[in-house]
Amino acid sequence: MLPSLQESVDGDERELESSEEGGGAAEERRLERFSNSYYCLYGYKGYSSSEQAADSDDGSPSSATPETPSAEDFSLSLVDTNLPAEAETELRSFIAKRFIKGALFEGMGNVASVELSIPEFRVGCYYCLLQQEKLLETATVESNISPPEYVICFLGGSEKGLELFRLELDIYVQGLKTNLDSEKSNLETYIKPYLRSWFEDSVCPIQRVVQLFQEKLAFLLHAALSYTPVEVKNSDERTKKDIHRFLSAASLQGLIQEGTMTSLCIAMTEEQHKSVVIDCGGPQPQFHNAGSNKFCDDWMQAFLNGAEGGNPFLFRQIVENFKLKAIQDTNNLKRFIRQAEMNHYALFKCFVFLKNCGSGDVLLKIVKVEQAEMPEAKNVITVLEEFMRETAVA
């Protein structure tokens, strides 16, 4: 495996995992840190200035301003949690301080590190303020009615590890909006099971995909990198969702121009005329119409090496590093192509780069779509495509 790739993975593992020392006990604590997960759901009520004035002894308005809220401006009531009582009290104090600092906004989650008595180490905490969707429309019509608000907290891993999944968790908590209410029946039948499943549903999919495909993961990485459509057959619903979440996480969507991505998807579909098909009906999943390259093979090995540590957060960091390296290589190739428009030596550098990067087949397609409207670059790319065909034949 490439030394730079190994160094990258090792560095992320050291940073994400516990730095505690002490042999077997430390190892047990490290595994506990990355496997244990907690949740907490609070009801939130903010008090208006008129309500505060009515509650004050002398009838005068509160001295707190909207810019400097105080603990008297709101209340937090526990709805449900799987934290021990002492740790829940500590978490409530932390959330209250975040409100006082004005650090919570509806529908936008944040991640921080909190130190609770149980577990006995600092743990990553995702927290988000949500309004009950059912009453939002009513509240807008009758301005004196405020929709119920809740604070959702998910705790597990480290702050850096949980930050990698913040967008997934933002989406996950939105699934609670239509069912958030204080009715006990709904709490038991939907809310509790949903909250308990946050870690399995949001953090573990990438880990499960790595464990499922092993060496065949290279095919999935290649499909994500090349924007090749993937069809999953004879699979349960969770496995199908896991695969598509992995593909979404590993694709370069959002890192290259949206128009380029759309054009590339069309180009890859027209060129191959086939989707990659994954058949999960047998003892081992089987791939059809799949491809790979050295780049994806190297990164597949990085995922397999990461599986030995049992840290689900590490897999997401490896995915981010995979995408970062692909973007760096794409930008390097574009730079070489611009130079090659006027310099034959730079064209040779393009040849060498494409031969050694391990993903020249995919990178050239990406750059070809991006540079489609530039005649000079198009000529260079045509020469490079011929070189890639000759290299493949040789």
C-alpha positions in Angstrom: 0.0 0.0 0.0 1.2 3.6 -0.7 3.2 5.0 2.2 1.4 8.3 2.2 -1.9 6.4 2.4 -0.8 4.3 5.3 0.5 7.3 7.2 -2.8 9.1 6.6 -4.8 6.2 8.0 -2.5 5.7 11.0 -2.7 9.4 11.8 -6.5 9.4 11.8 -6.6 6.3 13.9 -4.4 7.8 16.5 -6.4 11.0 16.6 -9.8 9.4 16.7 -9.0 6.7 19.2 -8.3 7.1 22.9 -4.8 8.2 23.8 -5.0 6.4 27.2 -2.3 4.1 28.2 -2.4 1.1 30.6 -2.5 -2.1 28.6 -5.6 -4.3 28.6 -7.7 -2.0 30.8 -7.1 0.9 28.4 -8.0 -1.3 25.4 -11.3 -2.2 27.1 -12.1 1.4 27.8 -11.2 2.3 24.2 -13.6 -0.3 22.8 -16.3 0.8 25.2 -15.9 4.4 24.1 -16.6 3.5 20.5 -19.3 1.0 21.0 -21.4 2.6 23.8 -24.0 5.2 22.7 -26.5 7.3 24.6 -29.3 9.6 23.9 -31.4 12.2 25.7 -34.6 14.0 24.8 -35.6 17.2 26.6 -38.7 19.3 26.3 -37.8 22.9 25.9 -39.9 25.9 26.9 -38.7 29.5 26.4 -40.4 32.3 28.3 -41.3 35.6 26.8 -40.7 38.9 28.5 -44.4 39.2 29.3 -44.4 35.8 31.0 -41.3 36.7 33.0 -42.9 40.0 34.0 -46.0 38.2 35.3 -43.9 35.8 37.2 -41.7 38.4 38.9 -42.5 39.6 42.4 -42.6 43.3 41.7 -44.1 43.0 38.2 -41.1 44.6 36.5 -39.7 43.1 33.3 -36.7 40.8 33.5 -33.3 42.4 33.3 -32.1 39.8 30.8 -32.0 40.9 27.2 -32.5 38.7 24.0 -28.8 39.1 23.4 -27.9 37.8 26.9 -30.4 35.0 27.8 -30.2 33.7 31.3 -31.3 30.4 33.0 -34.6 32.1 33.8 -35.5 32.5 30.2 -36.2 28.8 29.5 -36.7 25.4 31.1 -35.6 21.9 30.2 -37.7 18.9 31.2 -36.5 15.3 30.7 -38.7 13.3 28.3 -36.5 10.2 27.9 -32.9 9.0 28.2 -30.7 5.9 28.6 -28.1 7.9 30.6 -27.8 7.3 34.4 -29.4 10.0 36.5 -26.1 11.6 37.5 -24.8 11.8 34.0 -28.2 13.2 32.7 -28.1 16.0 35.3 -24.6 16.9 34.1 -25.7 16.8 30.5 -28.7 19.0 31.2 -26.4 21.6 32.8 -24.2 21.5 29.7 -27.2 22.1 27.4 -28.5 24.9 29.6 -25.1 26.6 29.2 -25.3 26.3 25.4 -28.7 28.0 25.5 -27.4 30.8 27.6 -24.6 31.3 25.1 -27.1 31.3 22.2 -25.5 28.2 20.6 -28.7 26.3 19.6 -30.7 26.9 16.5 -33.8 25.1 15.3 -32.9 22.2 13.0 -29.2 22.8 13.0 -27.2 20.4 15.1 -23.9 21.0 16.8 -21.2 18.7 18.1 -19.1 19.3 21.3 -17.1 17.3 23.8 -18.6 16.8 27.2 -17.3 15.1 30.4 -19.8 13.1 32.3 -19.4 10.9 35.3 -20.7 7.9 33.4 -19.0 7.1 31.0 -15.9 8.2 32.8 -14.2 10.0 29.9 -14.9 12.9 27.6 -17.5 11.9 25.0 -18.7 13.5 21.7 -22.2 15.0 22.0 -24.5 16.0 19.1 -27.3 18.3 20.2 -30.1 19.8 18.2 -33.2 22.0 18.8 -36.4 20.8 17.0 -39.9 22.2 16.8 -42.9 19.8 16.6 -44.0 19.8 12.9 -47.6 19.1 13.5 -48.3 22.4 15.2 -46.0 24.7 13.1 -48.8 25.6 10.7 -51.2 26.3 13.6 -48.6 28.4 15.4 -48.1 30.6 12.3 -51.9 31.2 12.1 -52.3 31.9 15.8 -49.3 33.8 16.8 -49.9 33.4 20.5 -49.4 29.7 20.3 -45.8 28.5 20.3 -45.1 25.0 18.9 -43.6 22.5 21.3 -39.8 22.4 21.1 -37.4 19.6 22.0 -33.7 19.2 22.4 -32.2 15.9 21.1 -28.8 14.8 22.3 -26.8 11.8 21.0 -23.6 10.8 22.8 -20.9 8.5 21.6 -17.2 8.3 20.4 -15.2 11.5 20.4 -16.1 15.0 19.3 -14.0 14.7 16.1 -15.6 11.3 15.3 -19.1 12.5 15.8 -18.5 15.7 13.8 -17.9 13.5 10.8 -21.5 12.4 11.0 -23.1 15.7 11.8 -25.0 16.1 8.5 -26.3 12.5 8.8 -27.5 13.2 12.3 -29.2 16.4 11.2 -31.2 14.3 8.7 -31.8 11.6 11.3 -33.4 13.9 13.8 -35.7 15.4 11.2 -37.3 12.0 11.1 -38.6 12.7 14.6 -40.4 15.9 13.7 -43.8 14.5 12.8 -43.9 12.2 15.8 -42.6 14.4 18.5 -45.2 14.8 21.2 -45.4 14.0 24.9 -48.1 11.3 24.5 -46.9 8.2 26.2 -48.1 5.8 23.5 -46.1 7.6 20.8 -43.1 7.8 23.1 -43.1 4.0 23.6 -44.0 2.9 20.1 -41.9 5.2 18.0 -39.7 7.8 19.8 -37.8 5.5 22.1 -37.0 2.9 19.5 -35.9 5.6 17.1 -33.7 7.3 19.6 -32.1 4.0 20.7 -31.3 3.2 17.0 -29.4 6.4 16.2 -25.9 4.9 16.5 -26.7 1.8 14.4 -28.6 3.8 11.7 -26.3 6.8 11.4 -22.8 5.8 12.4 -22.5 2.0 11.7 -23.6 1.7 8.0 -20.1 2.2 6.6 -18.6 -0.3 9.0 -21.3 -2.9 8.1 -20.6 -2.4 4.4 -16.8 -2.9 4.9 -17.5 -6.1 6.9 -20.0 -7.4 4.2 -17.8 -6.8 1.1 -14.2 -7.2 2.4 -11.9 -7.3 -0.6 -14.9 -6.7 -3.0 -15.2 -3.2 -1.4 -12.9 -2.0 -4.2 -15.7 -2.5 -6.7 -18.0 -0.2 -4.6 -15.3 2.5 -4.3 -14.8 2.4 -8.0 -18.5 2.8 -8.6 -18.6 5.8 -6.2 -15.6 7.4 -7.8 -16.8 6.9 -11.4 -20.4 7.9 -10.8 -21.6 4.5 -12.0 -25.2 3.6 -11.1 -25.5 0.7 -8.7 -28.4 -1.7 -8.4 -28.9 -3.9 -5.4 -30.8 -7.2 -5.7 -32.1 -9.8 -3.3 -31.2 -7.7 -0.2 -32.9 -6.8 3.0 -33.9 -3.1 3.3 -31.1 -2.2 5.8 -28.3 -3.7 3.7 -29.7 -1.8 0.6 -29.8 1.5 2.6 -26.3 0.8 4.0 -24.9 0.3 0.5 -26.4 3.5 -0.9 -25.3 5.5 2.1 -21.8 4.3 1.6 -21.9 5.3 -2.1 -23.3 8.7 -1.2 -20.6 9.2 1.4 -17.8 8.1 -0.9 -18.8 10.0 -4.0 -17.4 13.4 -4.9 -20.8 15.0 -4.8 -20.4 18.5 -3.4 -16.7 18.6 -4.0 -16.9 19.2 -7.8 -19.2 21.4 -9.8 -22.8 20.2 -9.8 -23.1 20.5 -13.6 -19.9 18.4 -14.0 -21.3 15.7 -11.8 -24.6 15.6 -13.7 -22.8 15.4 -17.1 -20.4 12.8 -15.7 -23.3 10.6 -14.5 -24.9 10.8 -18.0 -21.6 10.1 -19.7 -20.8 7.1 -17.6 -24.3 5.7 -18.1 -24.1 6.1 -21.9 -20.6 4.7 -22.1 -21.3 1.6 -20.1 -25.0 1.1 -20.9 -25.1 -1.0 -17.7 -25.3 -0.4 -14.0 -23.1 -2.3 -11.5 -25.4 -5.0 -10.1 -24.9 -6.4 -6.5 -26.7 -9.7 -5.9 -27.0 -10.4 -2.2 -29.0 -13.5 -2.6 -26.2 -16.0 -1.9 -23.8 -16.6 1.0 -21.5 -13.9 -0.3 -22.6 -10.8 -2.4 -21.8 -11.1 -6.1 -20.9 -8.1 -8.3 -21.8 -7.9 -12.0 -20.5 -5.3 -14.5 -18.1 -4.0 -11.8 -14.6 -2.5 -12.3 -11.8 -1.4 -10.1 -8.3 0.1 -10.4 -5.1 0.3 -8.3 -6.3 3.4 -6.5 -9.5 1.7 -5.2 -7.6 -1.5 -4.4 -5.2 0.5 -2.2 -8.0 2.3 -0.4 -9.9 -1.0 0.0 -6.9 -2.3 2.0 -7.0 0.8 4.1 -10.6 0.0 5.1 -9.8 -3.6 5.9 -6.9 -2.5 8.1 -9.2 -0.1 9.9 -11.6 -2.9 10.6 -9.1 -4.5 13.0 -9.5 -1.6 15.5 -13.3 -1.9 15.9 -13.8 1.9 15.7 -16.8 2.7 13.5 -15.8 6.4 13.4 -12.5 5.6 11.7 -14.2 4.3 8.6 -15.8 7.7 7.9 -12.5 9.4 8.3 -11.0 7.0 5.7 -13.9 7.8 3.4 -13.1 11.5 3.7 -9.4 10.9 3.0 -10.3 8.8 0.0 -12.3 11.7 -1.5 -9.6 14.2 -0.6 -7.0 12.2 -2.4 -9.2 11.8 -5.4 -9.8 15.6 -5.6 -6.1 16.3 -5.2 -5.3 14.0 -8.0 -8.0 15.5 -10.2 -6.7 19.0 -9.6 -3.1 17.9 -10.3 -4.2 16.4 -13.6 -6.1 19.6 -14.6 -3.0 21.6 -13.8 -0.8 19.4 -15.9 -3.3 19.6 -18.8 -3.3 23.4 -18.7 0.5 23.4 -18.8 0.5 20.8 -21.6 -1.5 23.1 -23.9 1.8 25.0 -24.4 4.5 22.7 -23.2 5.3 19.2 -24.5 7.2 18.3 -21.4 4.1 19.0 -19.3 2.3 16.5 -21.6 4.9 13.9 -20.7 4.2 14.7 -17.0 0.5 14.0 -17.7 1.5 10.6 -19.1 3.6 9.8 -16.1 0.9 11.0 -13.6 -1.9 9.0 -15.3 0.3 5.9 -15.3 1.3 6.2 -11.6 -1.8 7.6 -9.8 -3.8 4.4 -10.0 -7.0 6.0 -11.1 -6.1 7.6 -14.4 -9.1 5.9 -16.1 -11.6 7.7 -13.9 -9.7 11.0 -13.5 -9.5 11.5 -17.3 -13.2 11.0 -17.6 -13.9 13.6 -14.9 -11.5 16.2 -16.5 -12.9 15.5 -20.0 -16.4 16.4 -18.9 -15.1 19.5 -17.0 -13.0 20.7 -20.0 -15.6 19.9 -22.7 -15.9 23.5 -23.8 -12.2 24.3 -24.0 -10.7 23.3 -27.4 -7.1 23.4 -26.3 -7.7 21.1 -23.3 -9.8 18.9 -25.5 -6.9 18.2 -27.8 -4.6 17.3 -24.9 -7.2 15.0 -23.4 -7.6 13.3 -26.8 -3.9 12.5 -26.8 -4.1 11.3 -23.2 -7.0 9.0 -24.0 -5.0 7.4 -26.8 -2.1 6.9 -24.4 -4.5 5.3 -21.8 -5.8 2.9 -24.4 -2.3 1.9 -25.6 -1.2 1.4 -22.0 -4.3 -0.8 -21.3 -3.5 -2.9 -24.3 0.1 -3.2 -23.4 
